[in-house]
Amino acid sequence: MEKLAVSLDEAEKLVSISRFTLRRMIKRGTLKVARVGRRLVIPLSELQKLVRPAGEPSTESHAGESR
C-alpha cells in the first residue's frame, strides 16, 4: 500500500522546504494537514500542489496577504 500522507520531517525532505516554512503555510491555511492520533501529517496530494512545473499558474491567491 502506498503512503497517503507523510510527517513534517518527511515532507521537508521531499519538497526541500524548511520545517519553519511548512508550519507557516499550515498556520496560514495554504497547506492542509491531518491529525493521526497526536501526529500531524501532510497528505501527499497537498505536497504535489506545491511542486508544479515552472510556468504553470498557481492556484493560490496571495492578494491581501501580509508578509
MODELLER restraints for C-alpha pairs under 7 A, 6 or more apart:
rsr = mdl.restraints
at = mdl.atoms
rsr.add(forms.Gaussian(group=physical.xy_distance, feature=features.Distance(at['CA:4:A'], at['CA:43:A']), mean=5.78, stdev=0.5))
rsr.add(forms.Gaussian(group=physical.xy_distance, feature=features.Distance(at['CA:4:A'], at['CA:44:A']), mean=5.87, stdev=0.5))
rsr.add(forms.Gaussian(group=physical.xy_distance, feature=features.Distance(at['CA:5:A'], at['CA:41:A']), mean=5.87, stdev=0.5))
rsr.add(forms.Gaussian(group=physical.xy_distance, feature=features.Distance(at['CA:5:A'], at['CA:42:A']), mean=5.16, stdev=0.5))
rsr.add(forms.Gaussian(group=physical.xy_distance, feature=features.Distance(at['CA:5:A'], at['CA:43:A']), mean=3.93, stdev=0.5))
rsr.add(forms.Gaussian(group=physical.xy_distance, feature=features.Distance(at['CA:5:A'], at['CA:44:A']), mean=5.08, stdev=0.5))
rsr.add(forms.Gaussian(group=physical.xy_distance, feature=features.Distance(at['CA:6:A'], at['CA:41:A']), mean=5.31, stdev=0.5))
rsr.add(forms.Gaussian(group=physical.xy_distance, feature=features.Distance(at['CA:6:A'], at['CA:42:A']), mean=5.34, stdev=0.5))
rsr.add(forms.Gaussian(group=physical.xy_distance, feature=features.Distance(at['CA:6:A'], at['CA:43:A']), mean=6.42, stdev=0.5))
rsr.add(forms.Gaussian(group=physical.xy_distance, feature=features.Distance(at['CA:6:A'], at['CA:44:A']), mean=6.82, stdev=0.5))
rsr.add(forms.Gaussian(group=physical.xy_distance, feature=features.Distance(at['CA:7:A'], at['CA:40:A']), mean=6.54, stdev=0.5))
rsr.add(forms.Gaussian(group=physical.xy_distance, feature=features.Distance(at['CA:7:A'], at['CA:41:A']), mean=4.71, stdev=0.5))
rsr.add(forms.Gaussian(group=physical.xy_distance, feature=features.Distance(at['CA:7:A'], at['CA:42:A']), mean=6.26, stdev=0.5))
rsr.add(forms.Gaussian(group=physical.xy_distance, feature=features.Distance(at['CA:8:A'], at['CA:19:A']), mean=6.73, stdev=0.5))
rsr.add(forms.Gaussian(group=physical.xy_distance, feature=features.Distance(at['CA:8:A'], at['CA:41:A']), mean=6.54, stdev=0.5))
rsr.add(forms.Gaussian(group=physical.xy_distance, feature=features.Distance(at['CA:8:A'], at['CA:42:A']), mean=6.99, stdev=0.5))
rsr.add(forms.Gaussian(group=physical.xy_distance, feature=features.Distance(at['CA:12:A'], at['CA:18:A']), mean=5.66, stdev=0.5))
rsr.add(forms.Gaussian(group=physical.xy_distance, feature=features.Distance(at['CA:12:A'], at['CA:19:A']), mean=5.90, stdev=0.5))
rsr.add(forms.Gaussian(group=physical.xy_distance, feature=features.Distance(at['CA:25:A'], at['CA:31:A']), mean=5.37, stdev=0.5))
rsr.add(forms.Gaussian(group=physical.xy_distance, feature=features.Distance(at['CA:26:A'], at['CA:32:A']), mean=6.32, stdev=0.5))
rsr.add(forms.Gaussian(group=physical.xy_distance, feature=features.Distance(at['CA:31:A'], at['CA:46:A']), mean=6.50, stdev=0.5))
rsr.add(forms.Gaussian(group=physical.xy_distance, feature=features.Distance(at['CA:32:A'], at['CA:42:A']), mean=6.82, stdev=0.5))
rsr.add(forms.Gaussian(group=physical.xy_distance, feature=features.Distance(at['CA:32:A'], at['CA:46:A']), mean=6.60, stdev=0.5))
rsr.add(forms.Gaussian(group=physical.xy_distance, feature=features.Distance(at['CA:33:A'], at['CA:40:A']), mean=6.74, stdev=0.5))
rsr.add(forms.Gaussian(group=physical.xy_distance, feature=features.Distance(at['CA:33:A'], at['CA:41:A']), mean=5.73, stdev=0.5))
rsr.add(forms.Gaussian(group=physical.xy_distance, feature=features.Distance(at['CA:33:A'], at['CA:42:A']), mean=4.69, stdev=0.5))
rsr.add(forms.Gaussian(group=physical.xy_distance, feature=features.Distance(at['CA:33:A'], at['CA:43:A']), mean=6.54, stdev=0.5))
rsr.add(forms.Gaussian(group=physical.xy_distance, feature=features.Distance(at['CA:34:A'], at['CA:40:A']), mean=5.88, stdev=0.5))
rsr.add(forms.Gaussian(group=physical.xy_distance, feature=features.Distance(at['CA:34:A'], at['CA:41:A']), mean=5.34, stdev=0.5))
rsr.add(forms.Gaussian(group=physical.xy_distance, feature=features.Distance(at['CA:34:A'], at['CA:42:A']), mean=6.29, stdev=0.5))
rsr.add(forms.Gaussian(group=physical.xy_distance, feature=features.Distance(at['CA:35:A'], at['CA:41:A']), mean=6.02, stdev=0.5))
